[in-house]
Amino acid sequence: MARPRFNSNNKADANDLPKAKFNRETLQKASFLLSYLRPYRAIFITGMVLLVLGSLLSLAFPFLMGKLIDASLRTDLTGFWANINYIAGSLLAILLVQATISFFRIYTFVQVGERSLADLRKDSFGRIVRMPMEFFARRRVGELNSRIAADLSQIQDTMTTTLAELIRQVVTLVGGIALLAFTSGKLTVMMLSVFPVLVVLAVIFGKAIRKVARDAQDELAESNTVVEETLQAIASVKAYTNEWYEAQRYKERIGGVVKLALKGAVYRGAFASFIIFALLGSIVAVIWYGSTLVSEGELTIGALTSFILYSTFVGAAMGSFAELYAQVQKALGATERVFEILNETTEDVAMEQLKAPLALKGDIEFKSVQFRYASRPEITVLRDLSFHILPGEKMAVVGPSGAGKSTLVSLVQAFYQAEAGELLVDGQPLNSYDLSAYRANLAVVPQDVVLFGGSIYENIAYGKPGASEAEVQAAAEKANAWSFISDFPEKLQTLVGERGVKLSGGQRQRIAIARAVLRNPAILILDEATSSLDSESERLVQEALNALMVGRTSIVIAHRLSTIRDADKILVLDKGAAVEFGTHEELMQVEGGLYRNLKLLQHDLLESER
């Protein structure tokens, strides 16, 4: 199944949602989604009843219009049908009732649609956040956002608006044809022999025009991409004197836009000619034949007027079915995409805040652990890895890029399961613990801290939702963060901006440390927490980290070996295997050892920089 195109904001184009064919499996999925209407079935049924009533009342309008004209022209009528005022009053009454029905119909369908969509979105998002890390490694953020936004909106529109419109048009079509036949059988035969063919041709024209328009939009988007890329990399463009190349690239794209626009103009011109001659010509033919029947006394002028209005209703209903069918196809396609999420296996995590967290000591032991990512099964990331960390110990993990350091801590966080071997925590297999209760004992301070776009208070309290402002301030003080937070006019209520862009790297790190302090974990993971900071920020962050690690089992990934001299144990990884294990002093005694070589190399680099 083709994936939707994404624009520069990683959002799917609603026109590019996949279409699905009607089959038993797809309809079963659709019936499942329709179950979201069940809690609101009384309101939905009410809306349907109002819909049918409104559609039937609309069919009475052409009939009364014809009678109104006949009443003004004929003298042989008596009673109600001879009184223009009565008929006009009835028309106004019908319009008033229909307007009232339309108001409540729209309100009921919007109510059902929004509530069912909210339920569907909550369930889908709740399922997404419970997915394992392997799921997110296979998916793009923009694609997942599209599921929540475009796909579910398409489903909602179909379950309410499109479905309701489909029923309305069916009632109009069936009722309109029946009333056409009742008004004049001869005119009905003539109209049905011409109008359906013309409507089909109009639909085909419309699809072709929309396709060309979408292609033109895509080509224009590509040309805008050229502009965006060129301006973002303008320094490189000028450095390589490629101004001519970029101008040529843009010229080619714009040429494509013009070509498609002219093609669309041909289609639109042809369509306009078709409408003027064919459709309007067929209406002229119907009126001509109807006028003939009027002159022969087989039809009244009022009945001919009613017939023309009914023909308009029927033609509009016929023309709408193609678009409604396409909308239903898109909804079924969107249903299949949503089901890809709903059918995924989720992690068994709690969906409410833990009331009685599990108390761990922090004893961690790897026994002959082997691991490969499902997305890269040909590469063994960890090989026969064994080590033991006692509660409260600080273990540093070092090694070249790709050695498996981040994978090791991902296993400790239970993001993935070991392929072979055992991972024990406090002497028990890691997978024997309740996942949420276990992870509640962990805290992570990463290299690149990404904060949520709220306040400093909200970001620190993320480690312990519901924490008081006093608790948050105490955590900030322990993390050496209060010194800069107190300088802000709004202090803890200061907004950090999207991803924390309003704060410096060192400030973001200290916010992350304060979050970890507030969490009070048994196991602490530090992933290159000071590698990208300036000297002063590194000093402040390192002081906070040293205080945080006291009394906790700590796993520290570090490239700057000077920061881990005091580690209780140092694990040296290379190509997924443990090649050395010991203290700093022990490893520095290993002639030709990887740790010693890395340490000496870093020392030489520092000396050369001086």
Buried (B, 14 or more C-beta within 10 A) or exposed (E): EEEBEBEEEEBBBBBBBBBBEEEEEBBEBBEEBBEBBEEBEEBBEBBBEBBBBBBEBBBBBBBBBBBBBBBEEEEEBEEEBBBEEBBBEBBEEBEEEBEEBBEEBBEBBEBBBEBBBEBBBEBBBEBBEBBBEBBEEEBEEBBBBBBBBBBBBBBBBBBBBBBBBBBBBBBBBBBBBEBBBBBBEEBBEBBBEBBEEBBEBBBEBBEBBBEBBBBBBBBBBBBBEBEEEBEEBEEEBEEEEBEEEBEEBBEEBBEBBEEBBEBBEEBBEEBEEBBEEBBEBBBEEBBEBBEEBBEEEEBBBBBBBBBBBBBEBBBBBBBBBBBBBBBBBBBBBBBBBBBEBBEBEBBEBBEEEEEEBBEBBBBBBBBEBBBBBEEEEEEBBBBBBEBBBBBBBBBBBBBEEBBBBBBBBBBBBBBBEBBEBBBBBBEEEBEEBEBBBBBBBBBBBBBEBEBEBBBBBBBBBBBBEEBEEEBBBBBBBBBBBBEBBEEBEEBBEBBBEEBBEBBEBBBBBBBBBBBBBBBBBBBBBBBBBBBEBEEEBBBBBBBBBEEBBEEBBBBBBBBBBEBBEEBBBBBBBBBBBBBBBBBBEBBBEBEEBBBBEBBEEBEEEEEEEE
